[in-house]
Every structure is written in structure tokens, then in C-alpha cells.
Amino acid sequence: MKLVARLLGLEAGGEYIVVLNDEDAQDLGVRSLGRVKLSFEGRELTAIVNTARTLVPKGVLGVYDGVKEFLRLEEGAILEVTAASPPRSFQYIRRRLDGRRLAYHEIYEIVKDVVQRNLSQVEISSFVTALHNHGLDMEEATSLSLAMVETGETLKLDARLIVDKHSIGGAPGDKTTLLVVPIVAACGLTIPKTSSRAITSAAGSADRVEVLMPVELGIEEMKRVVKRTNGCMVWGGSLYLAPADDIFVRVEHPLSIDPLLLPSIMSKKKAVGAQILVIDIPTGRGTKVKTIGEANLLARDFIELGNRLSIRTQAAITYGEQPIGYAVGPALEAREALGVLMGKLSAPDLVNKAVRIAGILLEMAGFEGGQKIALETLSSGKAERKLREIIAEQGGDPDISLEDIKVGRHRFAFTSEVGGRILWIDNGRLVEVARLSGAPKDKGAGILLEKKLGDPVKPGDTLFTIFADNLEKLMAAKEAVAEGSFIAVGESMEMLIQEVRELPEVRRAFILER
């Protein structure tokens, strides 16, 4: 059947979707969420079908942006449209829904069709849900990791040893990467760091780094930066490394499940050629991993999967019951990290964590006394100089100062009405408030803590300041704190946390960061 293209100007997250008139759909024998094969000037594509009575008339094919770009269509182009059968991977998803384990070739077919947009969101969601419900064994985790690497780009570096670090997320304000990468690179190791943007947090690593330098580099640009500086910090989403992962994440997030955590992380490390890897597992209330026992089980899985992928892996179980450093929000965190590297700002917990993780990497690479070397590299200014080299190579201003980093011009300081000590900080609630202030989209928005766990507090002391680029967002964040703060002050720990008299509204804390 020949149909005339109508460009709808709609985007579906990269999915290939078309809209058929009901009568044309009946003539082709397809229904909504079925598939059609499109042919235009020698190019072919399988697309998912939506149907409509009035949006497109008979003889017209409504085209989403993904289809337009792939087939290079213009308004009025004439396409050949035929019914298409579901791909083989559809049957493999059905098997996994029944609880059957899948072989490598079956998993590869699923991942390939995810990347090529041959599966609908419903089918991908079914696969992710099946993994969540029935569990993911180590054999399947290995197969998924390899398939995700093989269906994307890989980074091939001419380096003797490539090291990497990755945090599973959960601790607000964790700008550790901004210290670890320049420390390790200044010691002569190669560390091509790819990072994510925020999904549920107030800032992902890429959001923080972007305050200092461009992060949307291509593979060749990334190779150039690493060759000249030993390191880089770039957004993984622009690199097409293990691209299936980004699609899986878009499905996992609204479902609040994360069954692909291990292959998601390890596939991207394999894709950059990492041979040595440290996995940071923040642990405690408000994080993804609540107890040290759970953290050890997860560490064991990462180490085993690393062995299967020829990546020597260790885990660092780190304290996650309060923010790392004092700043939460992209610009505030970038300023704090730069200030620590320059020796102008103090954040002892941030320094301790960065030095310990960098030290582990150095010792895994054969250095003796890795923690001491890492601390000397930081305190001597070598790490700062290396960061500025990386900033220059990635297209930023190597002479950037703390004053150059603009934070929200609207701000409000919250003071304590009572004296005592900081008893607890609710990480999840803190992140909610920071996001209400505009973070991470508004780079200058966020929260700057004045006090942390155990610190003494006098009546009238400032506990924290909210920053915002937009006055309305500042007011929304203030109102949220008025309804219930994320920080508690008292003389001693109150044993009664909350009195529940009615059916409470329970919101599950969910953290999904890559």
C-alpha cells in the first residue's frame, strides 16, 4: 500500500512510530501496537503502529520524528507500507515472562531489537518486569552485559592500563568523581570517565561537570582528551556506548524497579575498555542499599560479573546517611569540588571519600600506599592542575575561578529554633526540596548545608540555605520545608519518630542513577 507522509512533529524517545487511519490499518490487517514495514528510496524500517479516525485521513501516514529522520522524509513523500510480523525476540520475551532463563543468542536478539527500535515500550516493559519478578542470574547478567556492549560503540584506547570508578548512586552531593578523576590521571593512569545525568537526584555527575566544561563529546573527541590528559569526564548519553541501557532506564524509572543495575553499569565499563574498576556502594538510610550486609551481597555480584567480563573489580562500601560535602545541586557542587581541589574550601568527608577511592584504584594498579599518594596529589595542587588540563581539552575555561561559577540569585536561609546537635538528615526529603528549587535543570539551584550530623547547634544558627534561579521555585521549596524539614535538631535522639493515627500516604524512595 502506498501512503503519503505527514510529518507530525512528535517525538517518542527515539521510538519508530507511525499513525495509520483506521481504514488503512484494517486494509493492511494491523492493529494498534502492531508493526508495519516502511520502504522509501531504498531505505527500510519497521515501525510501531498507532491508529486514529481523524488525526490522519485515509491514504495518509502520520510520521513521528524518529521515522522521519531515519528514512530522511519530507512532507508529502510517498512510502510503501506493508504489514510486518513481530521480531523473533518477541517470543524470547514471552519465554522470560514464563520464568524461563534465556541463552545468550536469545538475549542478544532482544537487546539488538531494543537498540534498533523494533520493540514497543510495552514489550520492553514486559521484559524488564520479567527480570524484576523472576530475578536475573549471573549467566544472564553476563549475557546482557556482552550483548549491550556488542550492540553499541566501543572506546579503543592505546593505553597500557585503563581504570575506572562508578557509584551506584543514592548519596546527595556526591561530587567524588570531580576529585578522583584528576587525582588518578595526575598519577599517570588512564581513566575515561563516562557519567549520567540526574534521573531522580538533584544532580548527576554529568550535570556537575557540565558547570565547568562541555560534556557532550563524541567518541573521537573523548579519545583525544584522554590521549592528552589521561582522563575525561563526559556524558555517556552522547557516546552510543551500550545504548540499550538508556532505553531500559527509561522503562525502569516509571516502574520504580532496577533489575538491570549490574549489566547496566558493567556493560558501559566494558565498552570503554576498563581493566580495573572500583564500584562505590553508598550504604544507609535514604540510599539504594540500606545495610552493610546488602552492600556485601551486591559487591560480591559486581566482583563476580567483573571476573566474567575480564574486569578486575573491587567495591568500596561507603557511608551514605548524609550528603557528601555541604553542597547539593549542580553549580553548588561544582564550586565545592573546585574549591576543595584549590584548597580554598573545606569538606573533610568529600576529601576522605575521594582519597580512599582513588587510593584503591592506585593500589589495584600496582602503586604502594595508594591513599597516601592520592592525598599528596590532592594537597600538592597536582590534581587541580590536571582538572584544569581536562577542562581545557573538553572546551571549558581552564582559568575558571570560584567566583565565575554562578549559583542561584534567589536564596533563603533556614535557622534553628532550638539548640542541640544535628540528629539526622533525611536524604530523600533533601533531594525533593532541592529538585523543587529547580535542580538539576536550573544549574544554580540547590541546597548548601551549614551543619551536618553531630554538629552543635545554637538557637538562631543557620542550618541550610536554599538557592534558586527562579523565585517561584524558591517559594515552592520553602513551602516544602515548612511542611516537614529534612534535618532534625535536638539535645538527644528522640525515640518516637512519628505517631501514625490514620492510613498514611507511603511514598517508596526510589533511586535510579547510572
C-alpha positions as CSV (number, residue, x, y, z in Angstrom):
1,M,0.0,0.0,0.0
2,K,1.3,3.4,-0.9
3,L,0.7,6.2,1.6
4,V,1.6,9.9,1.7
5,A,3.8,11.0,4.6
6,R,2.5,13.7,7.0
7,L,5.2,14.9,9.5
8,L,3.5,15.2,12.9
9,G,6.4,16.9,14.7
10,L,6.1,14.4,17.6
11,E,9.0,12.7,19.5
12,A,8.7,9.4,21.3
13,G,12.1,9.0,22.9
14,G,13.6,7.6,19.7
15,E,10.9,5.1,19.1
16,Y,9.8,4.5,15.5
17,I,6.1,5.2,15.5
18,V,3.6,5.9,12.7
19,V,-0.1,6.7,12.8
20,L,-2.5,4.9,10.4
21,N,-6.1,5.8,9.6
22,D,-8.4,3.1,10.9
23,E,-9.5,2.1,7.4
24,D,-5.9,1.8,6.1
25,A,-5.0,-0.3,9.2
26,Q,-7.9,-2.6,8.5
27,D,-6.9,-3.0,4.9
28,L,-3.3,-3.9,5.9
29,G,-4.5,-6.2,8.6
30,V,-2.7,-4.5,11.5
31,R,-4.0,-3.1,14.8
32,S,-2.7,-0.5,17.3
33,L,0.8,-1.6,18.6
34,G,1.2,-3.8,15.6
35,R,4.0,-3.3,13.1
36,V,4.4,-2.1,9.5
37,K,7.4,-2.2,7.2
38,L,8.2,1.2,5.6
39,S,10.1,1.5,2.3
40,F,11.4,4.8,0.9
41,E,14.1,5.3,-1.7
42,G,15.9,2.1,-0.9
43,R,15.7,2.5,2.9
44,E,13.6,0.3,5.0
45,L,12.3,0.5,8.6
46,T,9.9,-1.4,10.8
47,A,7.7,0.9,12.9
48,I,5.1,0.5,15.7
49,V,1.5,1.4,14.7
50,N,-0.9,3.8,16.3
51,T,-4.4,4.1,14.7
52,A,-6.7,7.1,14.5
53,R,-10.0,8.1,12.9
54,T,-9.4,11.8,12.4
55,L,-5.8,12.7,13.0
56,V,-4.8,11.3,9.6
57,P,-7.2,10.8,6.7
58,K,-7.3,7.6,4.6
59,G,-4.2,7.4,2.3
60,V,-2.0,9.4,4.7
61,L,0.6,8.1,7.1
62,G,1.3,10.2,10.2
63,V,5.1,10.1,10.9
64,Y,6.9,10.6,14.2
65,D,10.3,12.4,14.2
66,G,12.3,9.1,14.7
67,V,10.9,7.7,11.5
68,K,11.3,11.0,9.6
69,E,15.0,11.2,10.5
70,F,15.8,7.5,9.8
71,L,14.1,7.5,6.3
72,R,15.0,11.1,5.6
73,L,11.4,12.0,4.8
74,E,9.9,15.3,3.7
75,E,6.3,16.3,3.9
76,G,4.3,14.5,1.1
77,A,6.8,11.8,0.5
78,I,5.2,8.6,-0.8
79,L,6.1,5.4,1.1
80,E,5.4,1.7,0.5
81,V,3.7,0.3,3.6
82,T,3.2,-3.4,4.3
83,A,2.2,-5.4,7.4
84,A,5.2,-6.8,9.4
85,S,5.4,-9.7,11.8
86,P,6.8,-9.3,15.4
87,P,10.5,-10.0,15.6
88,R,11.8,-13.3,17.0
89,S,12.8,-11.5,20.2
90,F,9.1,-11.1,21.0
91,Q,8.9,-14.9,21.6
92,Y,12.0,-14.8,23.8
93,I,10.3,-12.1,25.9
94,R,7.3,-14.4,26.3
95,R,9.6,-17.2,27.5
96,R,11.2,-14.9,30.1
97,L,7.7,-13.8,31.3
98,D,7.0,-17.6,31.9
99,G,10.1,-17.6,34.1
100,R,12.4,-19.5,31.7
101,R,16.1,-18.5,31.6
102,L,17.4,-17.2,28.3
103,A,20.5,-18.2,26.4
104,Y,23.0,-15.7,25.1
105,H,21.7,-15.7,21.5
106,E,18.1,-15.0,22.8
107,I,19.2,-12.1,25.0
108,Y,21.3,-10.7,22.1
109,E,18.2,-10.7,19.8
110,I,16.2,-8.8,22.5
111,V,19.0,-6.3,23.1
112,K,19.6,-5.8,19.3
113,D,15.9,-5.2,18.7
114,V,15.7,-2.8,21.6
115,V,18.6,-0.8,20.1
116,Q,17.1,-0.9,16.6
117,R,13.7,0.2,18.0
118,N,12.0,-3.0,16.8
119,L,10.2,-3.5,20.1
120,S,7.5,-1.4,21.6
121,Q,7.6,0.2,25.0
122,V,5.0,-2.4,26.2
123,E,7.3,-5.3,25.0
124,I,10.4,-3.7,26.6
125,S,8.5,-3.1,29.8
126,S,7.4,-6.7,29.8
127,F,11.0,-7.9,29.5
128,V,12.2,-5.6,32.3
129,T,9.3,-6.6,34.5
130,A,10.0,-10.3,33.9
131,L,13.6,-9.8,35.0
132,H,12.4,-8.0,38.1
133,N,9.8,-10.7,39.0
134,H,11.9,-13.8,38.3
135,G,15.3,-12.5,39.1
136,L,18.5,-12.2,37.0
137,D,21.1,-14.9,37.4
138,M,24.8,-14.3,36.8
139,E,24.8,-16.1,33.5
140,E,22.1,-13.8,32.2
141,A,23.7,-10.8,33.7
142,T,26.9,-11.7,31.7
143,S,25.0,-12.2,28.5
144,L,23.1,-8.9,28.9
145,S,26.4,-7.1,29.6
146,L,28.1,-8.5,26.5
147,A,25.1,-8.0,24.3
148,M,24.7,-4.4,25.4
149,V,28.4,-3.8,24.5
150,E,28.2,-5.5,21.1
151,T,25.2,-3.5,20.0
152,G,26.9,-0.2,20.5
153,E,30.2,1.7,20.1
154,T,33.3,0.8,22.0
155,L,36.2,3.0,23.0
156,K,39.6,1.7,21.9
157,L,42.4,3.5,23.6
158,D,46.2,3.0,23.1
159,A,46.9,2.7,26.9
160,R,48.7,0.1,28.9
161,L,46.1,0.1,31.7
162,I,42.6,1.6,31.8
163,V,41.0,2.2,35.2
164,D,37.5,3.4,36.1
165,K,35.2,4.1,39.1
166,H,31.4,4.1,39.3
167,S,28.9,4.9,42.1
168,I,25.5,3.2,42.1
169,G,24.1,6.5,43.5
170,G,22.0,7.4,46.4
171,A,24.1,9.9,48.4
172,P,23.2,13.5,47.6
173,G,26.0,15.9,46.8
174,D,28.4,13.1,45.7
175,K,30.8,15.0,43.6
176,T,33.6,12.5,44.3
177,T,34.2,11.9,40.5
178,L,35.4,15.5,40.2
179,L,38.3,14.8,42.6
180,V,39.0,11.1,41.8
181,V,39.5,11.5,38.0
182,P,42.1,14.3,38.2
183,I,43.9,12.6,41.1
184,V,44.2,9.3,39.3
185,A,45.0,10.9,35.9
186,A,47.7,13.1,37.6
187,C,49.3,9.9,38.8
188,G,49.7,8.6,35.2
189,L,46.8,6.2,35.0
190,T,44.2,6.4,32.2
191,I,40.6,7.0,33.4
192,P,38.0,7.6,30.7
193,K,35.0,8.5,32.9
194,T,31.5,8.5,31.5
195,S,28.7,9.7,33.7
196,S,24.9,10.0,33.7
197,R,22.7,13.0,34.1
198,A,20.2,13.1,37.1
199,I,17.2,10.9,36.8
200,T,15.8,11.1,40.4
201,S,18.6,13.1,42.1
202,A,19.4,16.8,42.4
203,A,22.5,16.4,40.2
204,G,24.1,13.6,38.2
205,S,27.9,13.6,37.7
206,A,27.4,14.9,34.1
207,D,25.3,17.8,35.5
208,R,28.0,18.8,37.9
209,V,30.9,18.5,35.4
210,E,28.9,20.5,32.8
211,V,29.1,23.6,35.0
212,L,32.9,23.5,34.4
213,M,33.2,22.2,30.9
214,P,31.2,20.7,27.9
215,V,30.3,17.0,28.5
216,E,28.6,16.1,25.2
217,L,31.6,14.7,23.4
218,G,31.8,12.2,20.6
219,I,33.9,9.0,20.7
220,E,36.8,10.6,18.8
221,E,36.7,13.8,20.9
222,M,36.8,11.7,24.0
223,K,39.8,9.7,22.7
224,R,41.6,13.0,22.0
225,V,41.0,14.3,25.5
226,V,42.1,11.1,27.2
227,K,45.2,10.8,25.0
228,R,46.3,14.3,26.0
229,T,45.4,14.3,29.7
230,N,44.9,10.6,30.8
231,G,41.4,11.4,31.8
232,C,38.0,12.8,30.9
233,M,34.5,13.3,32.3
234,V,31.8,13.1,29.7
235,W,28.1,12.4,29.4
236,G,27.6,8.8,28.4
237,G,24.4,9.5,26.6
238,S,26.2,11.2,23.7
239,L,28.6,8.3,23.0
240,Y,26.3,5.4,21.9
241,L,28.2,3.1,24.4
242,A,25.8,0.3,25.4
243,P,22.8,2.3,24.0
244,A,20.3,-0.3,25.1
245,D,20.9,0.7,28.7
246,D,19.5,4.2,28.2
247,I,16.3,2.7,26.7
248,F,16.0,0.2,29.6
249,V,16.4,3.0,32.1
250,R,13.5,5.0,30.6
251,V,11.3,1.9,31.3
252,E,12.7,1.1,34.7
253,H,12.3,4.6,36.1
254,P,8.4,5.0,35.9
255,L,8.1,1.4,37.2
256,S,10.5,2.1,40.1
257,I,12.4,-1.1,39.5
258,D,16.1,-1.6,38.7
259,P,16.7,-5.3,37.7
260,L,19.4,-4.3,35.2
261,L,21.7,-2.5,37.7
262,L,24.7,-4.8,37.3
263,P,24.7,-5.3,33.5
264,S,23.9,-1.6,33.0
265,I,27.0,-0.4,34.9
266,M,29.3,-3.2,33.8
267,S,28.5,-3.0,30.1
268,K,29.5,0.6,30.0
269,K,32.7,-0.1,31.8
270,K,33.5,-2.9,29.3
271,A,32.6,-0.6,26.4
272,V,35.3,1.9,27.5
273,G,37.9,-0.9,27.9
274,A,38.2,-0.7,31.7
275,Q,40.5,-3.4,33.1
276,I,40.4,-2.2,36.8
277,L,37.2,-0.9,38.4
278,V,36.1,0.3,41.8
279,I,32.3,0.3,42.5
280,D,31.2,2.8,45.1
281,I,28.2,1.4,47.0
282,P,26.8,4.2,49.3
283,T,25.0,2.5,52.2
284,G,22.5,3.5,54.8
285,R,19.1,5.1,55.2
286,G,18.0,7.1,52.2
287,T,20.3,5.2,49.8
288,K,19.6,2.3,47.4
289,V,21.4,-0.1,49.7
290,K,20.2,0.1,53.3
291,T,22.6,-2.3,55.2
292,I,26.2,-3.4,55.1
293,G,25.0,-7.0,54.6
294,E,23.1,-6.0,51.5
295,A,26.1,-4.0,50.3
296,N,28.4,-7.0,50.7
297,L,26.0,-9.2,48.6
298,L,25.9,-6.6,45.9
299,A,29.7,-6.2,46.0
300,R,30.0,-9.9,45.6
301,D,27.8,-9.8,42.4
302,F,29.8,-6.9,40.9
303,I,33.1,-8.7,41.6
304,E,31.9,-12.0,40.0
305,L,30.4,-10.2,37.0
306,G,33.7,-8.3,36.6
307,N,35.6,-11.5,36.6
308,R,33.4,-12.9,33.9
309,L,33.9,-9.8,31.8
310,S,37.7,-9.7,32.4
311,I,37.4,-6.5,34.6
312,R,39.3,-6.7,37.9
313,T,36.7,-5.3,40.3
314,Q,36.6,-4.2,43.9
315,A,33.9,-2.5,45.8
316,A,34.0,0.4,48.2
317,I,31.1,0.4,50.7
318,T,30.8,4.0,51.7
319,Y,28.8,6.0,54.3
320,G,25.6,7.3,52.7
321,E,23.3,8.6,55.5
322,Q,24.0,12.3,54.8
323,P,25.2,14.3,51.8
324,I,28.8,14.2,50.7
325,G,30.2,17.6,51.4
326,Y,27.9,20.5,52.1
327,A,26.6,21.4,48.6
328,V,23.7,19.7,46.7
329,G,22.9,21.0,43.2
330,P,25.0,21.2,40.0
331,A,26.7,24.6,40.4
332,L,27.0,24.5,44.1
333,E,28.6,21.0,43.9
334,A,31.0,22.0,41.1
335,R,32.0,25.1,43.1
336,E,32.6,23.0,46.2
337,A,34.7,20.4,44.3
338,L,36.8,23.0,42.6
339,G,37.3,24.8,45.9
340,V,38.5,21.7,47.6
341,L,40.9,21.0,44.8
342,M,42.2,24.6,45.1
343,G,42.5,24.3,48.9
344,K,40.0,27.2,49.4
345,L,37.0,25.2,50.7
346,S,36.8,22.5,53.3
347,A,34.7,19.3,53.0
348,P,36.5,16.6,55.0
349,D,34.1,13.8,54.2
350,L,34.4,14.6,50.4
351,V,38.2,14.6,50.6
352,N,38.2,11.4,52.7
353,K,36.0,9.5,50.3
354,A,37.8,10.7,47.1
355,V,41.2,9.9,48.5
356,R,40.1,6.5,49.7
357,I,38.6,5.5,46.3
358,A,41.5,7.0,44.3
359,G,43.8,5.1,46.7
360,I,42.1,1.8,46.0
361,L,42.4,2.4,42.2
362,L,46.1,3.2,42.6
363,E,46.9,0.2,44.7
364,M,45.0,-2.1,42.3
365,A,47.2,-0.7,39.5
366,G,50.4,-1.6,41.5
367,F,51.1,1.6,43.5
368,E,52.2,1.1,47.1
369,G,50.5,3.4,49.6
370,G,47.8,4.5,47.2
371,Q,45.8,6.5,49.8
372,K,48.9,8.5,50.8
373,I,49.8,9.1,47.1
374,A,46.2,10.3,46.4
375,L,46.3,12.7,49.3
376,E,49.6,14.1,48.3
377,T,48.4,14.6,44.7
378,L,45.4,16.5,46.0
379,S,47.2,18.6,48.6
380,S,50.1,19.5,46.3
381,G,47.9,21.0,43.7
382,K,48.7,18.4,41.0
383,A,45.0,17.2,40.9
384,E,43.8,20.8,40.4
385,R,46.3,21.4,37.6
386,K,45.1,18.1,36.0
387,L,41.5,19.1,36.3
388,R,42.2,22.4,34.5
389,E,44.0,20.5,31.7
390,I,40.9,18.3,31.3
391,I,38.7,21.4,31.3
392,A,40.7,23.0,28.6
393,E,40.7,19.9,26.4
394,Q,37.0,19.5,26.7
395,G,36.4,23.0,25.7
396,G,36.0,24.8,29.0
397,D,37.8,27.7,30.6
398,P,40.9,26.3,32.3
399,D,41.2,29.5,34.4
400,I,37.7,29.3,35.9
401,S,37.5,30.6,39.4
402,L,35.1,30.0,42.2
403,E,33.6,33.5,41.6
404,D,32.9,32.5,37.9
405,I,30.5,29.7,39.0
406,K,27.1,31.3,39.2
407,V,24.7,30.0,41.8
408,G,21.0,30.9,42.3
409,R,20.4,34.6,42.9
410,H,17.3,33.9,44.9
411,R,18.0,32.3,48.3
412,F,16.6,31.7,51.7
413,A,18.4,30.7,54.9
414,F,16.6,28.4,57.4
415,T,17.6,28.8,61.0
416,S,17.2,26.6,64.0
417,E,14.7,27.5,66.7
418,V,16.3,25.2,69.3
419,G,19.7,24.2,70.4
420,G,21.4,20.8,70.5
421,R,23.0,18.7,67.7
422,I,22.1,17.6,64.2
423,L,20.4,14.2,64.9
424,W,19.5,13.1,61.4
425,I,19.3,14.2,57.8
426,D,16.6,12.7,55.5
427,N,18.4,12.4,52.2
428,G,15.3,11.6,50.2
429,R,13.4,14.6,51.5
430,L,16.5,16.9,51.0
431,V,16.6,15.8,47.3
432,E,12.9,16.5,46.9
433,V,13.4,20.1,48.2
434,A,16.5,20.6,46.0
435,R,14.5,19.5,42.9
436,L,11.7,21.8,43.9
437,S,14.2,24.7,43.9
438,G,14.9,23.9,40.2
439,A,17.9,21.4,40.4
440,P,19.2,19.8,38.2
441,K,17.7,21.7,35.2
442,D,18.5,25.0,36.8
443,K,22.2,24.7,37.3
444,G,22.4,27.3,40.1
445,A,19.6,25.8,42.2
446,G,20.1,23.6,45.2
447,I,20.9,23.5,48.9
448,L,24.0,24.5,50.9
449,L,24.2,22.9,54.3
450,E,25.8,24.8,57.2
451,K,25.5,21.9,59.6
452,K,25.9,18.1,59.3
453,L,25.4,15.1,61.6
454,G,26.6,15.6,65.1
455,D,27.4,19.3,64.7
456,P,26.5,21.5,67.6
457,V,23.6,24.0,67.0
458,K,22.6,27.1,68.9
459,P,19.2,28.8,68.6
460,G,19.3,31.1,65.6
461,D,22.1,29.2,63.8
462,T,21.7,28.8,60.1
463,L,21.1,25.1,59.2
464,F,21.0,25.4,55.4
465,T,20.3,27.8,52.6
466,I,18.1,27.1,49.5
467,F,19.3,28.6,46.2
468,A,17.1,29.1,43.2
469,D,17.3,30.8,39.8
470,N,13.5,31.3,39.9
471,L,11.6,33.0,42.7
472,E,8.5,30.8,42.3
473,K,10.6,27.7,42.7
474,L,12.3,29.1,45.8
475,M,8.8,29.6,47.3
476,A,7.8,26.0,46.4
477,A,11.0,24.7,48.1
478,K,10.4,26.9,51.2
479,E,6.8,25.6,51.5
480,A,8.0,22.0,51.3
481,V,10.4,22.6,54.2
482,A,7.7,24.3,56.2
483,E,5.6,21.1,55.8
484,G,8.4,19.0,57.1
485,S,12.1,19.6,57.2
486,F,14.8,17.1,56.2
487,I,17.0,17.9,59.1
488,A,16.5,17.3,62.9
489,V,18.0,19.2,65.8
490,G,17.8,18.1,69.4
491,E,19.7,17.5,72.7
492,S,19.4,13.7,72.3
493,M,17.8,11.2,70.0
494,E,14.0,11.1,70.2
495,M,12.9,7.5,70.3
496,L,9.4,8.3,68.9
497,I,9.9,9.2,65.2
498,Q,6.3,9.6,64.2
499,E,2.8,9.0,65.5
500,V,0.5,7.4,62.9
501,R,-3.2,7.8,63.6
502,E,-4.6,7.4,60.1
503,L,-3.8,5.4,57.0
504,P,-0.5,7.1,55.9
505,E,0.4,8.0,52.4
506,V,3.5,5.9,51.7
507,R,6.0,7.0,49.0
508,R,8.6,4.5,48.2
509,A,12.1,6.1,48.0
510,F,13.5,5.1,44.6
511,I,17.0,5.9,43.4
512,L,18.0,5.1,39.8
513,E,21.3,6.6,38.7
514,R,23.9,5.4,36.3
